[in-house]
Structure formats: C-alpha cells, structure tokens
Amino acid sequence: MSAKRLFLILLVLMLVAISMDASAAITVIVETSKNADINSIAASLGGTVLDSMPDDSKYLLSLPSMPSTLPSGVKSMTLDTPLVLPRFRGSALSATGSGGTLPWYANQPAFNLMSAASARAKSTGRGVIIADVNSQVDVSHPALQGHLTTGHDFIGNSGPKTRTGATLEQSSASFLDQSTSSFLDQSTSSFLDQSTSSFLDQSTASFLESGSAGHGHGTMVAGILAALAPDALIMPLRAFDDSGAGDAFQVGKAIRYAVR
C-alpha cells in the first residue's frame, strides 16, 4: 500500500470520527436561577433549548457535551434519563361484568396481594383523580366510559423513539423534589375499590402478544384503575410513545401537570 493511499484512508477515518463526535449530542435537564436567560445559557454552551417545564425554571437542552463547570445562572445540570415501560407477554384478557357482580379477574391472586377486598370495603374513590402517566389511552374503550377526565399528550405526533433505557422508577426522575410528588402519599391511595366494569377485550389487549411495551399499556392500566376505583376519575397523561419509550423530563412534566 502506497503512502499516499494510506494517508487518504487515515484522513477519511479522522473525518468520520469527527463527524460522529459532532453528532453525538447529549440531552440534559437544566435548572436555572430566577430570571436567568435560558437561550443565552444554551448558546454559550453551543446547544439549543428543546423543551421547558411550565411555571418552573427547568429546561431540556441539547448540548455537544457536559460542561466541566456550571455557567452563570445555572443551579443544576443532569443528564436526561431514557425510560421504557415494562414489557409484558401473555394471553390477552377479556372480561365483562354486570350490575352487582365482580368480573372474574377481581379475584385473581394479584388483587388479593394488594388487599383489594379490604380496600373495596373502605372507598370507591369518589372525589379522587388518578393520574395515569403512561402510553396513549384508548379513550373510546367501553371499560373507560365515564371514568376519564381531561388529560394531556406530551408526546404528540412525534414518532416512536424505539430506544432502550431504565425501567421507570422513582430515582429516574430525581430532579423532581419530594414536595412536587407529594400527591403519591398513602392517603391518596385510599381510593381503591371495586365495581362492575368491563375490562380489556381481545383487540385492546393484543399488545400482550405483540411484545410492544407501549401499545395498549396505558389502556390496560386505566382499565385496572377503573375496575378498582369506579367512582374516581382517571387523568390520562401520555408521556411514553407507542414503543414504550420516554424520558425523565417528559414524565416530570406529566407529574407537574397532574398536581397543578
């Protein structure tokens, strides 16, 4: 191999490496001090503002790299955590109920483990709003009629992210302080109750066989909540796409929306 050809190969490899490094932007959650100019901060770091937390000083930025020191006006900066919904596989579920009778799945062992019978004797969830931070909910499903209140779609028309990440857990959204999520206390969960409600039919629960983490998951969870708390209202908040992918910032936005 001639020296000229070897030089050209090395030059191409260097250009490819530089191009790959330039495109490897990171997504970070930034908390600023009051009245700080987030656009100026992003520009000083060579990045852009992707999103913001309503009525708060937290922003989602795309940066070429994590700075070694925090710029003026920035209180904290953490990497945004990719999250994925748990993946389920199994047989599709179908159950119906009529006045005064419990659907068969209410007597499954899982409901016994959560002491559902005791909860049913204490409350029907009247006056309680339950936030279902999840993938998209089928608001036309028969089991959910009369159980839903106005929600919000934080994903919109953006395509599936189809990425891997940590399964949703409390530590994944550590940028939210304790007071922000105080609605998750013990007293709030006293709504548990049971009623006669149709559950998921064969078509709705088809995601159980498809292996898609996001498809139908929000509807399934909403159906369980409707069965346990028939007098509560469920607020569907879409923070995960149809592949089950989301991130800590979108989940944080959904939680703040719910507690406002």
CORWO-V394624 format. One record per residue. N is the residue number from 1. PHI is phi in whole degrees, 0 to 359 (999 if undefined). D_FIRST is the distance of its C-alpha to the first C-alpha in Angstrom with 1 decimal. Layout:
n=N phi=PHI d_first=D_FIRST
n=N phi=PHI d_first=D_FIRST
This chain:
n=1 phi=999 d_first=0.0
n=2 phi=287 d_first=3.8
n=3 phi=296 d_first=6.6
n=4 phi=294 d_first=8.4
n=5 phi=293 d_first=6.6
n=6 phi=298 d_first=6.7
n=7 phi=297 d_first=10.2
n=8 phi=296 d_first=11.3
n=9 phi=296 d_first=10.7
n=10 phi=297 d_first=12.7
n=11 phi=295 d_first=15.2
n=12 phi=297 d_first=15.9
n=13 phi=298 d_first=16.5
n=14 phi=294 d_first=18.8
n=15 phi=295 d_first=20.7
n=16 phi=296 d_first=21.2
n=17 phi=296 d_first=22.5
n=18 phi=296 d_first=24.8
n=19 phi=296 d_first=26.1
n=20 phi=295 d_first=26.9
n=21 phi=293 d_first=28.6
n=22 phi=291 d_first=30.6
n=23 phi=272 d_first=31.8
n=24 phi=275 d_first=32.9
n=25 phi=287 d_first=36.4
n=26 phi=247 d_first=39.1
n=27 phi=249 d_first=42.7
n=28 phi=231 d_first=45.5
n=29 phi=260 d_first=49.2
n=30 phi=241 d_first=50.8
n=31 phi=249 d_first=54.4
n=32 phi=251 d_first=55.7
n=33 phi=284 d_first=58.9
n=34 phi=299 d_first=61.7
n=35 phi=69 d_first=61.2
n=36 phi=288 d_first=57.5
n=37 phi=269 d_first=55.4
n=38 phi=294 d_first=52.7
n=39 phi=293 d_first=50.9
n=40 phi=293 d_first=50.6
n=41 phi=296 d_first=49.4
n=42 phi=297 d_first=46.7
n=43 phi=296 d_first=45.6
n=44 phi=294 d_first=45.5
n=45 phi=261 d_first=43.1
n=46 phi=73 d_first=40.9
n=47 phi=237 d_first=42.2
n=48 phi=224 d_first=44.7
n=49 phi=272 d_first=47.9
n=50 phi=263 d_first=47.8
n=51 phi=198 d_first=51.3
n=52 phi=217 d_first=54.4
n=53 phi=271 d_first=57.2
n=54 phi=302 d_first=60.5
n=55 phi=56 d_first=63.0
n=56 phi=208 d_first=60.8
n=57 phi=255 d_first=58.3
n=58 phi=244 d_first=55.4
n=59 phi=223 d_first=52.3
n=60 phi=252 d_first=49.1
n=61 phi=239 d_first=46.1
n=62 phi=257 d_first=42.4
n=63 phi=233 d_first=40.5
n=64 phi=291 d_first=36.9
n=65 phi=194 d_first=37.7
n=66 phi=280 d_first=40.7
n=67 phi=293 d_first=42.2
n=68 phi=287 d_first=42.9
n=69 phi=229 d_first=46.4
n=70 phi=283 d_first=48.8
n=71 phi=293 d_first=49.5
n=72 phi=299 d_first=53.1
n=73 phi=93 d_first=55.2
n=74 phi=256 d_first=53.2
n=75 phi=272 d_first=55.1
n=76 phi=204 d_first=52.5
n=77 phi=210 d_first=49.1
n=78 phi=226 d_first=47.8
n=79 phi=293 d_first=45.1
n=80 phi=288 d_first=46.4
n=81 phi=264 d_first=46.5
n=82 phi=293 d_first=45.4
n=83 phi=231 d_first=48.2
n=84 phi=228 d_first=48.7
n=85 phi=290 d_first=51.9
n=86 phi=301 d_first=52.6
n=87 phi=263 d_first=51.6
n=88 phi=243 d_first=54.5
n=89 phi=224 d_first=54.8
n=90 phi=162 d_first=58.0
n=91 phi=283 d_first=60.8
n=92 phi=293 d_first=61.9
n=93 phi=255 d_first=65.2
n=94 phi=210 d_first=68.3
n=95 phi=205 d_first=71.7
n=96 phi=229 d_first=74.7
n=97 phi=214 d_first=77.8
n=98 phi=227 d_first=81.2
n=99 phi=315 d_first=83.9
n=100 phi=87 d_first=84.8
n=101 phi=241 d_first=82.3
n=102 phi=271 d_first=79.0
n=103 phi=296 d_first=76.0
n=104 phi=301 d_first=74.9
n=105 phi=291 d_first=71.7
n=106 phi=292 d_first=73.9
n=107 phi=256 d_first=74.9
n=108 phi=290 d_first=71.5
n=109 phi=305 d_first=70.7
n=110 phi=299 d_first=68.4
n=111 phi=289 d_first=71.3
n=112 phi=293 d_first=73.5
n=113 phi=296 d_first=70.9
n=114 phi=268 d_first=71.2
n=115 phi=56 d_first=75.0
n=116 phi=298 d_first=75.2
n=117 phi=297 d_first=78.8
n=118 phi=294 d_first=79.9
n=119 phi=294 d_first=78.1
n=120 phi=298 d_first=79.7
n=121 phi=282 d_first=83.1
n=122 phi=257 d_first=82.4
n=123 phi=203 d_first=80.8
n=124 phi=252 d_first=79.7
n=125 phi=84 d_first=77.4
n=126 phi=299 d_first=79.8
n=127 phi=85 d_first=78.8
n=128 phi=256 d_first=75.3
n=129 phi=248 d_first=72.0
n=130 phi=254 d_first=69.0
n=131 phi=274 d_first=65.5
n=132 phi=258 d_first=63.1
n=133 phi=278 d_first=59.7
n=134 phi=197 d_first=57.5
n=135 phi=278 d_first=55.8
n=136 phi=296 d_first=57.7
n=137 phi=258 d_first=61.3
n=138 phi=281 d_first=62.9
n=139 phi=289 d_first=66.0
n=140 phi=266 d_first=67.6
n=141 phi=294 d_first=67.7
n=142 phi=303 d_first=71.4
n=143 phi=292 d_first=71.1
n=144 phi=256 d_first=70.4
n=145 phi=295 d_first=73.1
n=146 phi=84 d_first=75.3
n=147 phi=251 d_first=73.0
n=148 phi=254 d_first=70.5
n=149 phi=240 d_first=70.8
n=150 phi=298 d_first=68.6
n=151 phi=241 d_first=65.0
n=152 phi=205 d_first=61.8
n=153 phi=254 d_first=58.3
n=154 phi=268 d_first=55.6
n=155 phi=259 d_first=52.8
n=156 phi=67 d_first=54.0
n=157 phi=267 d_first=51.8
n=158 phi=293 d_first=48.5
n=159 phi=290 d_first=46.4
n=160 phi=302 d_first=45.9
n=161 phi=282 d_first=43.6
n=162 phi=43 d_first=42.6
n=163 phi=233 d_first=41.4
n=164 phi=260 d_first=42.2
n=165 phi=185 d_first=44.2
n=166 phi=287 d_first=47.1
n=167 phi=296 d_first=50.3
n=168 phi=306 d_first=53.0
n=169 phi=209 d_first=54.9
n=170 phi=298 d_first=57.0
n=171 phi=294 d_first=54.4
n=172 phi=295 d_first=51.9
n=173 phi=246 d_first=54.1
n=174 phi=292 d_first=55.1
n=175 phi=289 d_first=55.1
n=176 phi=273 d_first=58.4
n=177 phi=284 d_first=61.3
n=178 phi=299 d_first=64.0
n=179 phi=295 d_first=66.6
n=180 phi=297 d_first=64.5
n=181 phi=254 d_first=64.4
n=182 phi=293 d_first=67.9
n=183 phi=293 d_first=68.9
n=184 phi=272 d_first=67.4
n=185 phi=282 d_first=70.3
n=186 phi=298 d_first=72.5
n=187 phi=296 d_first=75.4
n=188 phi=295 d_first=73.2
n=189 phi=279 d_first=72.3
n=190 phi=285 d_first=76.0
n=191 phi=290 d_first=75.7
n=192 phi=308 d_first=74.9
n=193 phi=200 d_first=77.2
n=194 phi=227 d_first=77.2
n=195 phi=211 d_first=78.5
n=196 phi=270 d_first=78.6
n=197 phi=219 d_first=75.4
n=198 phi=296 d_first=73.2
n=199 phi=261 d_first=69.8
n=200 phi=283 d_first=66.5
n=201 phi=273 d_first=66.7
n=202 phi=301 d_first=64.3
n=203 phi=290 d_first=62.3
n=204 phi=292 d_first=62.0
n=205 phi=267 d_first=60.8
n=206 phi=295 d_first=58.2
n=207 phi=297 d_first=55.5
n=208 phi=297 d_first=56.4
n=209 phi=266 d_first=54.8
n=210 phi=287 d_first=52.0
n=211 phi=83 d_first=50.4
n=212 phi=282 d_first=50.0
n=213 phi=292 d_first=51.0
n=214 phi=267 d_first=52.4
n=215 phi=296 d_first=54.0
n=216 phi=85 d_first=57.7
n=217 phi=296 d_first=57.6
n=218 phi=298 d_first=59.6
n=219 phi=293 d_first=62.2
n=220 phi=298 d_first=62.5
n=221 phi=295 d_first=63.1
n=222 phi=298 d_first=65.6
n=223 phi=295 d_first=67.4
n=224 phi=295 d_first=67.8
n=225 phi=297 d_first=69.1
n=226 phi=295 d_first=71.5
n=227 phi=287 d_first=72.9
n=228 phi=281 d_first=73.4
n=229 phi=228 d_first=74.7
n=230 phi=294 d_first=76.4
n=231 phi=264 d_first=78.2
n=232 phi=276 d_first=75.2
n=233 phi=250 d_first=72.9
n=234 phi=257 d_first=69.2
n=235 phi=259 d_first=66.9
n=236 phi=284 d_first=63.6
n=237 phi=238 d_first=60.8
n=238 phi=274 d_first=57.4
n=239 phi=241 d_first=54.7
n=240 phi=233 d_first=52.3
n=241 phi=278 d_first=50.6
n=242 phi=288 d_first=50.9
n=243 phi=268 d_first=48.0
n=244 phi=89 d_first=49.8
n=245 phi=264 d_first=47.6
n=246 phi=203 d_first=49.0
n=247 phi=208 d_first=48.8
n=248 phi=299 d_first=51.1
n=249 phi=293 d_first=51.8
n=250 phi=294 d_first=53.1
n=251 phi=296 d_first=55.2
n=252 phi=298 d_first=56.6
n=253 phi=297 d_first=57.6
n=254 phi=295 d_first=59.3
n=255 phi=295 d_first=61.2
n=256 phi=296 d_first=62.4
n=257 phi=299 d_first=63.5
n=258 phi=292 d_first=65.5
n=259 phi=271 d_first=67.3
n=260 phi=288 d_first=68.2
